[in-house]
Amino acid sequence: MGDTFLEYIVKKAPEAKTSLLKVAIILGTVFVCYFGMVFIMSSETLAQFGSIFLLLICGIVYGAYRLFTSFNLEFEYIVTNGELDVDKIIARRSRKRLCSLRPVEVEIMAPYNDEYKNQYDRGEFALTVDASSSKYAKSRWFILADTKKYGRVRLLWEPTDKMIENMRTYMPRKVMKA
């Protein structure tokens, strides 16, 4: 059997809470910049330090931009010979490994539907990772695993059909049918 390498990127769908935070960031930045400029222009002593305040305002705008774009999340799934790595990509500028699972550690991999949902909800977990695009996505699967590094892990993700078949090759009794 040859080595296999599969990867897939899922973009996180914006939630209502995220959208409200983005609006608050924009309004807060506009508010701070406007009143900062008015304050600088109205005071003669502060007008002498106008360039410093202008740099400060530019720093605030840049910080708001970084914060605003940090809500743009993607999840990358990498399956290599049955081993799964899940990374979170923040604004396409930084990456964080959420979990790594080997086939030996996996207890069950199944679709997240009514038939298997009780297994997903049962038990205590040291780590729960939701790496799916949204809680309403139809193609969500879950993995329950017991790892040395993380403890008991519960993962929600959206694998492709090739990924499911590849993982079924390495752990046929642990991957359930859809």
C-alpha angles and dihedrals in degrees: 000000000000127000116271129206121184128171134180133178123212121192115222111239114233115255127212091252091053092050091051091050091051091052090048091051092051094046092045092050093048090047094050094044095047096048091041091057092045090050092050094048095046098054120067095202092050091048088070089061094042095123091055091051090046089055089048091053090048088052090052091050091048091048090050090050091052091048092046094051093044088077090067101097133178130179122215120203117199119187115189116176092330095315116120127211119184119197130184114218114202116205090330090282106086136033131204126188108232098183146335120212129190122204091245091059096050117101098182140350115196143148113275097243139118093279095060103020094099090060090052093051097044121094141015120294131196091200131027117185123187104193096162127115093246141336089256097057111125098211099058120140130183135215126201114198140167109218134178093223101046105017116225110001132197115192130185114195144148109239125186120243090255091055092050092050092046092052091046087057092057098038109020097168094048100052111079126209119260 
